[in-house]
Structures are given as C-alpha cells and as structure tokens.
C-alpha cells in the first residue's frame, strides 16, 4: 500500500499536503481509490466555499459506490482540480498526483493534528 511519509491523513481516507503559500492540497488515498474501484464521476466543491472540519464537501463515484469526501480541516476552498470531472480515472492511476481541491485553513495548526503516515497505516491495517 502506498502511504507517502510526507503527507498527513484522515481516518476517512483523505490525504493532505501543506503548501508553501499556507494552503493545503487534499485528495483521496491510494487505499481509498483501490477500495472504491474505477472512478467514473467526481463532484468538487465550489471555489470560495467555507467548510467545517469533517464536513462532506466533494463526492467521488465508482462503478461500485458513491463516497463523500470530507474537509480535513476547517477553511475556505481556494482551488479545485478542474480536469478531474472529465477524467476521474486519473485518481485510480495516481491518487497522490490527482489532487481534488485546495483549502486555506482557518487554523493552520489544525493540520498538525491529522494522522501521520504511520498512524494512517495502522488505521487501515495491512490492506
């Protein structure tokens, strides 16, 4: 299972990368895309939307199921990966390159409270 050491994670299978400009980039983990199977649809949040931590703000659908994507921290959506709705399969090809959206955290320190790679790996087991 691919769990990059330099990212933070949520128990709901989102990955979070801190950016130099203070924003965070959010996507779904390799474990999540593998469990979902072939993605066929992605709905992204609107730029400018303010979200609470753990609020459902995006949706990914596969041939198996639809799954909500949750904001890892509270903040404002500053960007979305506009290419994804037309090419959702790229998430299956590389879940860590195919980011979903970027947030400006309301509390930058909140990112530090997310799971590190070892803790996330422990939550998913040896799946």
BATORMAR-923796 format. One record per residue: x, y, z of N, C-alpha, C, CB in turn; residue in three letters; residue number from 1. Coordinates in nm, 4 decimals, m for minus. Atoms other than C-alpha are relative to their C-alpha. Glycine has a CB too. Layout:
N
- n_east;n_north;n_up;ca_east;ca_north;ca_up;c_east;c_north;c_up;cb_east;cb_north;cb_up;rest;nr
- X;Y;Z;X;Y;Z;X;Y;Z;X;Y;Z;ALA;NUM $
...
END
This chain:
127
- n_east;n_north;n_up;ca_east;ca_north;ca_up;c_east;c_north;c_up;cb_east;cb_north;cb_up;rest;nr
- 0.0850;m0.1184;0.0000;0.0000;0.0000;0.0000;0.0892;0.1241;0.0000;m0.0965;0.0001;0.1230;UNK;1 $
- m0.0777;m0.1226;0.0144;0.1356;0.3415;m0.0990;m0.0506;0.1052;0.0983;m0.0075;0.0531;m0.1450;UNK;2 $
- 0.0337;m0.1025;m0.0993;0.1327;0.5816;0.2009;0.1216;0.0911;0.0156;m0.0414;m0.0645;0.1383;UNK;3 $
- m0.1161;m0.0889;m0.0073;0.3787;0.8682;0.1414;0.0203;0.0576;0.1403;m0.0151;0.1134;m0.1004;UNK;4 $
- m0.0356;m0.0462;m0.1339;0.5604;0.9732;0.4594;m0.0167;0.1504;0.0191;0.1415;m0.0381;0.0300;UNK;5 $
- 0.0006;m0.1466;m0.0132;0.5483;1.3476;0.3830;m0.1402;0.0603;0.0047;0.0760;0.0614;m0.1145;UNK;6 $
- 0.1374;m0.0500;m0.0010;0.1671;1.3759;0.3872;m0.0650;m0.0241;0.1356;m0.0825;m0.0667;m0.1110;UNK;7 $
- 0.0861;0.0264;m0.1147;m0.0957;1.3947;0.6619;m0.1241;m0.0710;m0.0530;m0.0375;0.1329;0.0774;UNK;8 $
- 0.1142;0.0815;0.0416;m0.4072;1.1760;0.6570;m0.1165;0.0160;0.0969;0.0402;m0.1478;m0.0101;UNK;9 $
- 0.1178;0.0054;m0.0860;m0.7602;1.1492;0.7919;m0.0463;m0.1447;0.0079;m0.1141;0.0929;m0.0533;UNK;10 $
- 0.0542;0.1352;m0.0139;m0.9363;0.8389;0.9179;m0.1009;m0.0305;m0.1104;m0.0657;m0.0173;0.1375;UNK;11 $
- 0.0956;0.0187;0.1098;m1.1853;0.8955;0.6328;0.0692;m0.0075;m0.1368;m0.1018;0.1140;m0.0002;UNK;12 $
- m0.0793;0.0328;0.1194;m0.9037;0.8364;0.3770;0.0287;0.1167;m0.0941;m0.0698;m0.1052;m0.0765;UNK;13 $
- m0.0510;m0.1131;0.0773;m0.8151;1.1873;0.2600;0.1476;0.0187;0.0333;m0.0812;0.1306;0.0298;UNK;14 $
- m0.1385;m0.0398;m0.0261;m0.4503;1.2896;0.2216;0.0081;0.1517;m0.0072;0.0991;m0.0665;m0.1018;UNK;15 $
- m0.0144;m0.1451;m0.0113;m0.3309;1.6418;0.2971;0.1482;0.0357;m0.0137;m0.0579;0.0522;0.1362;UNK;16 $
- m0.1372;m0.0496;0.0186;m0.0176;1.8186;0.1729;0.0023;0.1496;0.0276;0.0525;m0.0304;m0.1444;UNK;17 $
- m0.0156;m0.1424;m0.0287;0.0864;2.1537;0.3209;0.0819;0.0644;m0.1112;0.0677;0.0222;0.1384;UNK;18 $
- m0.0672;m0.0719;0.1077;0.1880;2.4051;0.0541;0.0736;0.1217;0.0560;m0.1014;0.0431;m0.1083;UNK;19 $
- m0.0816;m0.1133;m0.0445;0.4392;2.6913;0.0800;m0.0823;0.1264;0.0234;0.1083;0.0284;m0.1018;UNK;20 $
- 0.0816;m0.1216;m0.0133;0.1620;2.9527;0.0470;m0.0989;m0.0062;0.1168;m0.0762;0.0246;m0.1286;UNK;21 $
- 0.0890;0.0117;m0.1156;m0.0173;2.8294;0.3601;m0.1276;m0.0778;m0.0273;m0.0357;0.1354;0.0487;UNK;22 $
- 0.1175;0.0812;0.0317;m0.2851;2.6341;0.1757;0.0347;m0.1474;0.0192;m0.0493;0.0269;m0.1457;UNK;23 $
- m0.0221;0.1443;m0.0004;m0.3309;2.2574;0.1901;m0.0698;m0.0590;m0.1216;m0.0522;m0.0656;0.1324;UNK;24 $
- 0.0550;0.0734;0.1132;m0.3917;2.0265;m0.1040;m0.0594;m0.1291;0.0539;0.1091;m0.0284;m0.1094;UNK;25 $
- 0.0734;0.1152;m0.0514;m0.6438;1.7471;m0.0489;m0.0330;m0.0967;m0.1138;m0.1291;0.0454;0.0715;UNK;26 $
- 0.0388;0.1039;0.0950;m0.7021;1.4188;m0.2296;m0.0435;m0.1233;0.0770;0.1163;m0.0339;m0.0972;UNK;27 $
- 0.0329;0.1260;m0.0677;m0.8069;1.0621;m0.1574;0.1211;m0.0922;m0.0065;m0.1253;m0.0682;m0.0647;UNK;28 $
- m0.1171;0.0867;m0.0094;m0.5571;0.7988;m0.0547;m0.0048;m0.1144;m0.1018;0.0113;m0.0567;0.1409;UNK;29 $
- m0.0112;0.1165;0.0867;m0.4357;0.5086;m0.2611;m0.0915;m0.1117;0.0506;0.1466;m0.0487;m0.0072;UNK;30 $
- 0.0889;0.1004;m0.0603;m0.6212;0.2803;m0.0184;m0.1453;0.0265;m0.0391;0.0146;0.0000;0.1543;UNK;31 $
- 0.1386;m0.0353;0.0322;m0.9475;0.4694;m0.0829;m0.0320;m0.0274;m0.1466;m0.0261;0.1472;0.0323;UNK;32 $
- 0.0297;0.0215;0.1430;m0.9215;0.4628;m0.4631;m0.0018;m0.1481;m0.0324;0.1033;0.0720;m0.0891;UNK;33 $
- m0.0014;0.1436;0.0245;m0.8369;0.0932;m0.4527;m0.1291;m0.0660;0.0501;0.1220;m0.0639;0.0674;UNK;34 $
- 0.1231;0.0555;m0.0562;m1.1353;0.0153;m0.2289;m0.1219;0.0371;m0.0845;m0.0193;0.0488;0.1437;UNK;35 $
- 0.1125;m0.0453;0.0816;m1.3694;0.2192;m0.4496;m0.0040;m0.0674;m0.1363;0.0063;0.1496;m0.0179;UNK;36 $
- m0.0051;0.0545;0.1355;m1.2528;0.0707;m0.7778;0.0033;0.1131;m0.1018;m0.1204;m0.0925;m0.0264;UNK;37 $
- m0.0112;m0.0971;0.1094;m1.2716;0.2511;m1.1126;m0.0938;0.1183;0.0213;m0.0305;m0.0672;m0.1345;UNK;38 $
- 0.0798;m0.1210;m0.0192;m1.3858;0.6096;m1.0577;m0.0609;0.0444;m0.1324;0.0858;0.1132;0.0601;UNK;39 $
- 0.0717;m0.0410;0.1209;m1.6455;0.7346;m1.3052;m0.0562;0.1416;0.0105;m0.1125;m0.0974;m0.0287;UNK;40 $
- 0.0575;m0.1330;m0.0182;m1.7587;1.0675;m1.1554;0.0618;0.0654;0.1229;m0.1543;m0.0076;0.0136;UNK;41 $
- m0.0501;m0.0771;m0.1141;m1.6165;1.3386;m0.9297;m0.0720;0.1340;0.0021;0.1555;0.0199;m0.0078;UNK;42 $
- 0.0625;m0.1313;m0.0219;m1.8044;1.6382;m0.7893;0.0867;0.0747;0.0996;m0.1491;m0.0133;0.0523;UNK;43 $
- m0.0907;m0.0792;m0.0826;m1.5785;1.9085;m0.6481;m0.0740;0.1155;0.0662;0.1167;0.0531;m0.0840;UNK;44 $
- 0.0641;m0.1148;m0.0650;m1.6642;2.1905;m0.4058;0.0229;0.1276;m0.0810;0.0538;0.0178;0.1438;UNK;45 $
- m0.0153;m0.1290;0.0679;m1.7085;2.5466;m0.5309;0.1157;0.0778;0.0628;m0.1319;0.0826;0.0075;UNK;46 $
- m0.1051;m0.0885;m0.0506;m1.4086;2.7782;m0.5016;m0.0690;0.1114;0.0792;0.0889;0.0589;m0.1178;UNK;47 $
- 0.0583;m0.1009;m0.0879;m1.4815;3.0206;m0.2177;m0.0888;m0.0589;0.1079;m0.0787;0.0980;m0.0806;UNK;48 $
- 0.0833;0.0643;m0.1019;m1.6894;2.7700;m0.0215;0.0777;m0.0109;0.1317;m0.0465;m0.1408;m0.0477;UNK;49 $
- m0.0595;0.0153;m0.1326;m1.6179;2.7777;0.3511;m0.0530;m0.1305;0.0578;m0.0332;0.1227;0.0939;UNK;50 $
- 0.0375;0.1316;m0.0507;m1.6168;2.4304;0.5053;0.0468;m0.0172;0.1441;0.0587;m0.1108;m0.0887;UNK;51 $
- m0.0399;0.0375;m0.1355;m1.6037;2.2949;0.8573;0.0839;m0.1266;m0.0075;m0.1243;m0.0209;0.0921;UNK;52 $
- m0.0765;0.1243;m0.0055;m1.3604;2.0212;0.9553;m0.0977;m0.1170;0.0023;0.0941;m0.0032;0.1248;UNK;53 $
- 0.0801;0.1224;0.0117;m1.5087;1.6803;0.8679;m0.1325;0.0199;m0.0736;m0.0277;m0.0550;0.1370;UNK;54 $
- 0.1211;m0.0234;0.0796;m1.7810;1.8390;0.6502;0.0150;m0.0647;m0.1371;m0.0282;0.1522;m0.0147;UNK;55 $
- m0.0004;0.0567;0.1349;m1.8701;1.6475;0.3340;m0.0004;0.1154;m0.0997;m0.1231;m0.0952;m0.0230;UNK;56 $
- m0.0089;m0.1137;0.0918;m1.7637;1.8780;0.0519;0.0269;m0.0410;m0.1444;0.1082;0.0936;0.0458;UNK;57 $
- m0.0205;0.0497;0.1363;m1.6970;1.6592;m0.2532;m0.0529;m0.1431;m0.0040;0.1529;0.0067;m0.0430;UNK;58 $
- 0.0503;0.1369;0.0180;m1.8158;1.3271;m0.3962;0.0826;m0.0686;m0.1081;m0.1522;m0.0003;m0.0377;UNK;59 $
- m0.0582;0.0834;0.1048;m1.6399;1.0505;m0.5839;m0.0904;m0.1210;m0.0171;0.1475;m0.0429;0.0347;UNK;60 $
- 0.0832;0.1175;0.0291;m1.8362;0.7756;m0.7552;0.0799;m0.0971;m0.0833;m0.1310;0.0396;m0.0732;UNK;61 $
- m0.0628;0.1063;0.0771;m1.7107;0.4456;m0.8822;m0.1104;m0.0897;m0.0540;0.1022;m0.0812;0.0866;UNK;62 $
- 0.0981;0.0961;0.0482;m1.8796;0.1570;m1.0540;m0.0633;m0.0746;0.1172;0.0650;m0.0990;m0.0978;UNK;63 $
- 0.0493;0.0692;m0.1190;m1.9271;0.0149;m0.7004;m0.0869;0.0870;0.0893;0.1153;m0.0517;0.0793;UNK;64 $
- 0.0661;m0.0811;m0.1024;m2.0390;0.3086;m0.4855;0.0336;0.1468;m0.0160;0.0394;m0.0471;0.1394;UNK;65 $
- m0.0314;m0.1426;m0.0118;m2.0513;0.6823;m0.4221;0.0527;0.0228;0.1406;m0.1259;0.0908;m0.0297;UNK;66 $
- m0.0603;m0.0258;m0.1294;m1.8433;0.8204;m0.1390;0.0225;0.1489;0.0186;0.1315;m0.0763;0.0144;UNK;67 $
- m0.0265;m0.1399;m0.0314;m1.8330;1.1597;0.0287;0.1481;0.0190;0.0296;m0.0858;0.0468;0.1196;UNK;68 $
- m0.1350;m0.0415;m0.0355;m1.5008;1.3382;0.0605;m0.0161;0.1118;0.1023;0.0839;0.0471;m0.1270;UNK;69 $
- 0.0161;m0.0913;m0.1117;m1.4589;1.5316;0.3832;0.1158;0.0985;0.0089;m0.0122;m0.0776;0.1296;UNK;70 $
- m0.1046;m0.0994;m0.0220;m1.2701;1.8520;0.4565;0.0846;m0.0452;0.1188;m0.0609;0.1425;0.0249;UNK;71 $
- m0.0847;0.0461;m0.1101;m0.9702;1.7530;0.6691;0.0105;0.1016;0.1131;0.1380;m0.0319;m0.0516;UNK;72 $
- m0.0026;m0.1097;m0.0964;m0.9698;2.0917;0.8436;m0.1000;0.1054;m0.0462;0.1443;0.0608;0.0144;UNK;73 $
- 0.0877;m0.1114;0.0370;m1.1961;2.3966;0.8514;0.0784;0.0996;m0.0849;m0.0586;0.0698;0.1267;UNK;74 $
- m0.0664;m0.0998;0.0827;m1.1205;2.6579;0.5887;m0.0808;0.0355;m0.1218;0.1351;m0.0485;m0.0419;UNK;75 $
- 0.0641;m0.0451;0.1234;m1.2009;2.8105;0.2531;0.0639;m0.0690;m0.1195;0.0100;0.1534;m0.0144;UNK;76 $
- m0.0487;0.0627;0.1224;m1.1717;2.6283;m0.0791;0.0589;0.1091;m0.0897;m0.1147;m0.0780;m0.0733;UNK;77 $
- m0.0669;m0.1006;0.0823;m0.9177;2.8228;m0.2856;0.0215;m0.0447;m0.1440;0.1323;0.0356;0.0611;UNK;78 $
- m0.0208;0.0519;0.1363;m0.8830;2.5961;m0.5905;m0.0562;m0.1407;m0.0074;0.1518;0.0011;m0.0394;UNK;79 $
- 0.0402;0.1382;0.0268;m1.0150;2.2767;m0.7458;0.0768;m0.0493;m0.1213;m0.1544;m0.0114;m0.0230;UNK;80 $
- m0.0660;0.0609;0.1149;m0.8564;2.0361;m0.9916;m0.1053;m0.0144;m0.1098;0.0650;m0.1396;0.0371;UNK;81 $
- 0.1068;m0.0088;0.0992;m1.0809;2.1331;m1.2812;0.0051;m0.1090;m0.1061;0.0051;0.1330;m0.0666;UNK;82 $
- m0.0110;0.1071;0.0995;m0.9524;1.8483;m1.5010;m0.0682;m0.1292;0.0453;0.1465;m0.0277;m0.0301;UNK;83 $
- 0.0499;0.1284;m0.0506;m1.0871;1.5741;m1.2743;m0.1408;m0.0389;m0.0427;0.0044;0.0019;0.1459;UNK;84 $
- 0.1342;0.0453;0.0395;m1.4591;1.5813;m1.3577;m0.0030;m0.0668;m0.1379;m0.0957;0.1175;0.0006;UNK;85 $
- m0.0038;0.0588;0.1340;m1.3726;1.4993;m1.7210;0.0861;m0.1262;m0.0055;0.0521;0.1019;m0.0999;UNK;86 $
- m0.0926;0.1141;0.0012;m1.1015;1.2448;m1.6312;0.0161;m0.0591;0.1405;0.1377;0.0431;m0.0554;UNK;87 $
- m0.0096;0.0518;m0.1367;m1.1846;1.0852;m1.2924;0.0944;m0.1194;0.0145;m0.1365;m0.0393;0.0479;UNK;88 $
- m0.0855;0.1189;m0.0054;m0.9803;0.7763;m1.3806;0.1443;0.0317;0.0377;m0.0025;m0.0705;m0.1331;UNK;89 $
- m0.1384;m0.0323;m0.0372;m0.6554;0.9664;m1.3191;0.0243;m0.0193;0.1497;0.0332;0.1442;m0.0397;UNK;90 $
- m0.0148;0.0269;m0.1433;m0.7214;0.9271;m0.9446;0.0394;m0.1457;0.0212;m0.1311;0.0325;0.0764;UNK;91 $
- m0.0364;0.1414;m0.0092;m0.7004;0.5496;m0.9941;0.1445;m0.0231;m0.0459;m0.0965;m0.0852;m0.0841;UNK;92 $
- m0.1353;0.0173;0.0524;m0.3744;0.5916;m1.1849;0.1061;0.0474;0.0991;0.0150;0.0751;m0.1315;UNK;93 $
- m0.0941;m0.0522;m0.1003;m0.2001;0.8043;m0.9168;m0.0771;0.0890;0.0970;0.1177;0.0798;m0.0678;UNK;94 $
- 0.0851;m0.0704;m0.0963;m0.4078;0.9033;m0.6151;0.0700;0.1201;0.0630;m0.0445;m0.0954;0.1089;UNK;95 $
- m0.0711;m0.1096;m0.0656;m0.1344;1.1312;m0.4797;0.0377;0.1128;m0.0959;0.1243;m0.0528;0.0666;UNK;96 $
- m0.0215;m0.1063;0.0981;m0.0828;1.3272;m0.8019;m0.1324;0.0664;m0.0359;0.0681;m0.0557;m0.1267;UNK;97 $
- 0.1323;m0.0484;0.0412;m0.4565;1.3671;m0.8734;m0.0721;0.0627;0.1201;m0.0850;m0.1163;m0.0603;UNK;98 $
- 0.0624;m0.0706;m0.1119;m0.5472;1.6201;m0.6047;m0.1414;0.0444;m0.0366;0.0850;0.1216;0.0414;UNK;99 $
- 0.1392;m0.0398;0.0226;m0.9115;1.7233;m0.5619;m0.0209;0.1493;0.0179;m0.0915;m0.0754;0.0937;UNK;100 $
- 0.0201;m0.1430;m0.0262;m0.9105;2.0692;m0.4011;0.1056;0.0510;0.0962;m0.1408;0.0261;0.0568;UNK;101 $
- m0.0912;m0.0653;m0.0943;m0.7058;2.3196;m0.2007;m0.0813;0.0842;0.0969;0.1050;0.0878;m0.0745;UNK;102 $
- 0.0651;m0.0772;m0.1062;m0.8057;2.4835;0.1257;0.0987;0.0971;0.0625;m0.0584;m0.0935;0.1079;UNK;103 $
- m0.0753;m0.0890;m0.0890;m0.6822;2.7854;0.3184;m0.0543;m0.0280;0.1389;m0.0144;0.1550;m0.0405;UNK;104 $
- 0.0515;0.0379;m0.1314;m0.7107;2.6509;0.6748;m0.0355;0.1206;0.0865;0.1013;m0.0855;0.0718;UNK;105 $
- 0.0383;m0.1040;m0.0953;m0.8967;2.8650;0.9292;0.1007;0.0022;0.1147;m0.1444;m0.0235;0.0537;UNK;106 $
- m0.1013;0.0138;m0.1044;m0.6431;2.7364;1.1851;0.1135;m0.0838;m0.0567;m0.0595;m0.0651;0.1304;UNK;107 $
- m0.1098;0.0760;0.0598;m0.3103;2.6421;1.0260;0.0545;m0.1111;0.0896;0.1113;0.0932;m0.0355;UNK;108 $
- m0.0477;0.1024;m0.0914;m0.2189;2.4430;1.3369;m0.0814;m0.1273;m0.0035;0.0012;0.0532;0.1377;UNK;109 $
- 0.0875;0.1178;0.0038;m0.5108;2.2045;1.2762;0.0583;m0.1113;m0.0859;m0.1378;0.0383;m0.0525;UNK;110 $
- m0.0585;0.1010;0.0884;m0.3157;2.0271;1.0024;0.0927;m0.0919;0.0793;0.0771;0.0671;m0.1163;UNK;111 $
- m0.0925;0.0794;m0.0809;m0.0603;1.9117;1.2598;m0.0688;m0.1078;0.0817;0.0767;0.0896;0.0916;UNK;112 $
- 0.0745;0.0975;m0.0794;m0.3329;1.7227;1.4451;m0.0478;m0.1196;m0.0829;m0.1190;0.0673;0.0652;UNK;113 $
- 0.0418;0.1110;0.0856;m0.4056;1.4978;1.1456;0.0959;m0.1181;0.0162;m0.0063;0.0446;m0.1482;UNK;114 $
- m0.0812;0.1215;m0.0109;m0.2683;1.1436;1.1202;0.1275;0.0093;m0.0831;m0.0811;m0.1214;m0.0435;UNK;115 $
- m0.1197;0.0136;0.0827;0.0890;1.0887;1.0086;m0.0085;m0.1336;m0.0737;0.1312;0.0090;0.0867;UNK;116 $
- 0.0049;0.1210;0.0836;0.1738;0.8061;0.7681;m0.0086;m0.1269;0.0841;0.1232;m0.0068;m0.0905;UNK;117 $
- 0.0010;0.1205;m0.0840;0.2393;0.5515;1.0453;m0.1373;m0.0200;0.0642;0.1089;0.0092;0.1092;UNK;118 $
- 0.1314;0.0108;m0.0639;m0.0893;0.6287;1.2228;m0.1076;m0.0371;m0.1023;m0.0367;0.1322;0.0699;UNK;119 $
- 0.0983;0.0354;0.1040;m0.2861;0.6144;0.8958;0.0163;m0.1464;m0.0401;0.0157;0.0919;m0.1246;UNK;120 $
- m0.0248;0.1398;0.0359;m0.1231;0.2842;0.8026;m0.0589;m0.0923;0.1064;0.1518;m0.0266;m0.0166;UNK;121 $
- 0.0560;0.0817;m0.1086;m0.2255;0.1486;1.1438;m0.1524;m0.0058;m0.0080;0.0431;0.0558;0.1365;UNK;122 $
- 0.1467;m0.0002;0.0067;m0.5896;0.2521;1.0841;m0.0513;m0.0890;m0.1125;m0.0520;0.1424;m0.0191;UNK;123 $
- 0.0459;0.0831;0.1128;m0.6083;0.0668;0.7520;0.0523;m0.1429;0.0089;0.0439;0.0620;m0.1325;UNK;124 $
- m0.0581;0.1339;m0.0115;m0.4082;m0.2353;0.8668;0.0911;m0.0281;m0.1166;m0.1091;m0.1064;0.0080;UNK;125 $
- m0.0882;0.0397;0.1110;m0.2155;m0.4257;0.6047;m0.0783;m0.0165;m0.1285;0.0734;m0.1304;0.0330;UNK;126 $
- 0.0890;0.0128;0.1163;m0.4887;m0.3772;0.3467;0.0744;0.0201;m0.1298;m0.1141;0.0996;0.0090;UNK;127 $
END
